Amino acid sequence: MHGSVGGGFAARLPWLQGHLDLSAGQLGVALAAPAVGASLAMPLAASLVHRHGGRTALRCLIAVWCAVPLLPLSAPGLVWLCAALLVFGVGAGMSDVAMNTQGLVVEQRVKRSTLPLLHGMWSAGALFGAGVGAAAAFAGLDARLHMAGLAVLLAVTGWFAGRNLLDARPAAAGGGGGADTEAPPRFALPSKAVLAIGAVGFCGVFAEGAGANWSAVHLKEVAGASPGVAALAFTGFACTMAVARLLSGMVVDRFGVTRTIRAGAALSTVGAVVVAVSHSPLPAALGFALLGVGVAAVLPLTFAAAGRVGDNPSRSIAGVATVTYTSGLIAPAIVGAIADHASLNTSFAVVAVLTAVLIPTARLLNPSAPPPAGGRPAPPEAAPPKAAPPEPASGSIRIGTSPSGAATTVLFPPPER
């Protein structure tokens, strides 16, 4: 649901620009507002999750997020557009934190790496939303009408699907968490441990933002591709990232976090270098594909690592999200500035340096590695044996265990005979 809203709105930005008669520079200034709003509001999401529980907070925030895009699409001018996009960022960021906190709860329960899969579904949703938006644009449909219909569909779907969410808080790295955890402050600066993890995410998201925003321009201006081929560059980049995220959870379970990040970093570094030296479409497109696949798992694994730091995982996730949102905001601008003073090829040489930094820093995302300063140590490898939980009663099914080890059992009436 979250990805579909973002993809649908992005697809109608040309309509918004034409409707308000904005220049490219004016639209660029306005599009900086969502990142500012998200960065300011994301720390507040931790308090909402703690106060109202993961299920209620996320269902309400997703419903708000579905409706928020109607504000910028209805803005009468640039100033109102900037204010509306600030609110747009607040909705995006707060629902993002609540969503990743819920994903961390699921990952803790199933004891597998599932956040990359969930982020892959976000990418798939973004592609769906963009496809619906493109179809609406081709049909000449007013963007406000299109997004209103999409908002109703997604909000209703999300509200009913949210009934099955877990109404729980993720356990802290030291074994705490839950309803008895002390309420987090409404706003707090990230700890050193969170900033160290966020720095890893910064490098990955910077490379992701550079590829997403400049792939089409590079293919057209540097590699000499036709406008049609260049227009497909972002779609191809997004598709490779979505597929890689959907599959990377299995890779993490098999080879571990550190090896997965390092292998992906090496792959993305090769891709960025290929882009930096390419002057024809085919190798440039291949380089962008390698770049997208290589950094696909960095962001979800960064959120997973943040959730293991401190006594309030949602606050740590908010801190990392603030750093990564900032990276996504400045990446296109920095790439463009370097291109103005040198060339786009030089810009992607800088991207190659950042992806190479992921190789030695990947250990910071490993749950079994010593935590950076300010973090909590991982729980010991072996715990004292516990008594086996009693067998469920007839007509019940044990579906898993809570972080504390207690069995979770669902009772069903006996079948009719």
Stockholm file with secondary structure:
# STOCKHOLM 1.0

chainA/1-417         MHGSVGGGFAARLPWLQGHLDLSAGQLGVALAAPAVGASLAMPLAASLVHRHGGRTALRCLIAVWCAVPLLPLSAPGLVWLCAALLVFGVGAGMSDVAMNTQGLVVEQRVKRSTLPLLHGMWSAGALFGAGVGAAAAFAGLDARLHMAGLAVLLAVTGWFAGRNLLDARPAAAGGGGGADTEAPPRFALPSKAVLAIGAVGFCGVFAEGAGANWSAVHLKEVAGASPGVAALAFTGFACTMAVARLLSGMVVDRFGVTRTIRAGAALSTVGAVVVAVSHSPLPAALGFALLGVGVAAVLPLTFAAAGRVGDNPSRSIAGVATVTYTSGLIAPAIVGAIADHASLNTSFAVVAVLTAVLIPTARLLNPSAPPPAGGRPAPPEAAPPKAAPPEPASGSIRIGTSPSGAATTVLFPPPER
#=GR chainA/1-417 SS CHHHHHHHHHHTHHHHHHHHTCCHHHHHHHTTHHHHHHHHHHHHHHHHHHHHCHHHHHHHHHHHHHHTTHHHHTCSSHHHHHHHHHHHHHHHHHHHHHHHHHHHHHHHHHTSCCHHHHHHHHHHHHHHHHHHHHHHHHTTCCHHHHHHHHHHHHHHHHHHHGGGSCCCCCCCTTSCCSTTSCCCCSSCCCCHHHHHHHHHHHHHHHHHHHHHHHHHHHHHHTSCCCHHHHHHHHHHHHHHHHHHHHHHHHHHHHHCHHHHHHHHHHHHHHHHHHHHHCCSHHHHHHHHHHHHHHHTTHHHHHHHHHTTSSSCHHHHHHHHHHHHHHHHHHHHHHHHHHHHHSCHHHHHHHHHHHHHHHHHHGGGGCTTSCCCTTCCCCCCSSCCCCCCCCCCCTTEEEEEECTTSCEEEEECCCCCC
#=GC SS_cons         CHHHHHHHHHHTHHHHHHHHTCCHHHHHHHTTHHHHHHHHHHHHHHHHHHHHCHHHHHHHHHHHHHHTTHHHHTCSSHHHHHHHHHHHHHHHHHHHHHHHHHHHHHHHHHTSCCHHHHHHHHHHHHHHHHHHHHHHHHTTCCHHHHHHHHHHHHHHHHHHHGGGSCCCCCCCTTSCCSTTSCCCCSSCCCCHHHHHHHHHHHHHHHHHHHHHHHHHHHHHHTSCCCHHHHHHHHHHHHHHHHHHHHHHHHHHHHHCHHHHHHHHHHHHHHHHHHHHHCCSHHHHHHHHHHHHHHHTTHHHHHHHHHTTSSSCHHHHHHHHHHHHHHHHHHHHHHHHHHHHHSCHHHHHHHHHHHHHHHHHHGGGGCTTSCCCTTCCCCCCSSCCCCCCCCCCCTTEEEEEECTTSCEEEEECCCCCC
//
